[in-house]
Amino acid sequence: MTVLSRPRNLVAGAAVLVASFSVLSARRAAQVASREAGGKIVRPERSGGGI
């Protein structure tokens, strides 16, 4: 059981890391785009979202 569950845990951990990294990169890209477009003005829909 441990041999079968270990790769599953690794895959789950990798998926969580990839998901969190994609969220952070998307948020950073949105901040850069808004900064280039209109200074520091950010819409509440963009900044109000959680993880």
Rosetta blueprint (number, residue, H / E / L):
1 M L
2 T H
3 V H
4 L H
5 S H
6 R H
7 P H
8 R H
9 N H
10 L H
11 V H
12 A H
13 G H
14 A H
15 A H
16 V H
17 L H
18 V H
19 A H
20 S H
21 F H
22 S H
23 V H
24 L H
25 S H
26 A H
27 R H
28 R H
29 A H
30 A H
31 Q H
32 V H
33 A H
34 S H
35 R H
36 E H
37 A H
38 G H
39 G L
40 K L
41 I L
42 V L
43 R L
44 P H
45 E H
46 R H
47 S H
48 G H
49 G L
50 G L
51 I L
